[in-house]
């Protein structure tokens, strides 16, 4: 594959780029670029073009992105003519972009040099797409995009990034440490954008890619984000075994899943060093607990709710209204009798198809281990010449295994319908 570029087109592109800089910055690039183009001195012209990238920060916001795109196009033409690496030419350009000071999008600045965050991220995205997919430079650009978005709290960027992270990072051969760093930072951004379900899916993807190499601290980092999220997040489908190295957080995870308010009260004193919003977490556990209590009854008294959930009696009605607004339960309040009549209860820990596949895989592994253990026991029994009932733990396992299989089958039948 080859590229044909006319001399006239190279010169025109260089002059157009130089004229854009001169118009904005009152510089004198046009004359020198035009002379180098006439002399067909492409190497020197490329050098001057790369040097001019240091002036990008001085452009106005409206001129910045189109001028930058013209710069990329000119670099591509010249490096093709000179048969040099595109990656090497774009590294100094990225360095200049990383130095550009930016202002939030909602700041209307009269200063010509102040470029908006979204304009810089757009330019970085164009640079990323311009770089060959196998180039390691893409990792550096991704890190810059994520850092910029995080520092300046630019919303609605993490979602599109998350969709293609796996493909991008595998194509450019990113190291495992880079993969984990970029994934975890993107997950944090997703939580900031309140895209909790997408954040959970991305963490599952990271666990799969990392092949059990994630540390306990990385699991802790993710779990704290889940706890601090305003929404209740179901975590049954994620294997948190590495978190056992942190007994406090591992116990808190169990308490969270069970919505056990009494255990949480005893654990909450040990959470000061984890940067966990204890009030937010306590409220979420109460919301989760009310669905557990309400699912077994047709009505609840205000006193019962107050006692079960440790909500002051005079705040029970407000608490129930909050539950109704959040969609957890629906029903009717009777202020005179201080009763709540339950119509519908939502399941917070509903299990998806992917979750059931995870459970099924774990179940198969346990089944194989138990089958091997039973074989050993039967072999020992035959050698001793007598048979005894299997241990109670085996009996209980097979009972639970059968129940889970039946539940899994029911879920599959529901999906088929």
C-alpha positions, 0 to 999 in steps of 0.5 A: 500500500502506498500514498501519492501526494502532490507537491502542490497539495503539501505546500497548500496545506502547509500555507493554510496551517501557517495562515491560521496560526498567523491570523490568531497569534500575529506570528509570521509562520506563513512566509517561512512555511511557503519558502520551505514548501517551494524548496521542497525541503520536507524534512525542515518543513516537518521540523518547523511544523512540529515546533509550531505545536507549542503555540497551540496553547495560545489559540482561542477556543474556537480556533484550537480544534480545527487548527489542531486537526489541520496540524495532524493532517499536515504531519501525516502528509509529510511523514508519508513523503519522508517515510518516517514513523508517524508515532515518533512525530506525534509524541512531541505533539502529545507532550504539547497538548499535556501542557495546555491549561484549560477552563471548565466548559461553563466558564466564559473567558475573554482570554484568548489562551483559555481553551475549554476542557471539552475542546482539549478532550476532543483534540486528544480523541482525534489524536488517539484515532489518528495513531495506528491501533498497534501503537503503544502511544495510544496508552499515553493518550488514553491516560491523558484523556482520563486524567483530564476528564477526572481533574476537571470533572467532565461528564459523559466521557467515561461511558463511550470510553468504557465500551471499547477499552478492552479492544483498544488496550489489547490491540496496542499490547498494553501492559497489565499494570497500564490495563488495571490503571486505566480500567480502575480510573475509568470505573471511578469516572463511571461512578461519578457519572452515576453509571453504576451498572456500567462500572460494575460490568467494566470491573467484571471485564477487568477481573476476566482480563487480569486473570486473578492478578488483581490485588486485594487493594484494587478490590477494596478500591472498587468496593468502596466506590460501590458503597459510596454510590447513591444507588444500591448495587448488587454484588452477588455475581463478583467473586471477592475472595481476594478481599479476605486479606482485609477482614473489615471490608470482607465482613462489611461486604457480607453485612451489605449483602444481608442488609444486616443493620445490627452488624453494620452498627458494630462494624461502622466504628472500624470504617474511618480509615476507608473513606466510606460515607457511613451515613450514605451506606447506612441509608442504603442498607435500610432501603435494602432491608425494607424490601426484605421485610416487606416482601414477606408481608402485606402490611407494615406498622410504623412501629415495626419499621422503626424497630426493625430499621432503627428509623425514628418513629416520627421519621418513618413516614418520610422514610417510606415516601423516599422508598416509594419514590426510589421505586423499591416498594409501592403501596398506600400510607394510612396516617391515622392507623400508622400502617403501610399497605404493601402493593409491590416490592422490587428485588434489589439483588435480581440476578442477570443471565451473566450472574447465573452463568457465574453461579453455574460455573462456580457450582460446577467447580464445587460439584467436581471437588465434592464428587472427588471427595465422595469417591475418596470416602467411598473408597475408604469405606469399601476398604473398611468393609462397611458403609456409613451415611455420607457426612452431613456437609455432603448431604447439605451441599447436594441439597443446595446444589439441587435448589440452585439448579432448579432456580437456574432452570426457572430463570432460563425458562423465564428468559426463553419466554 
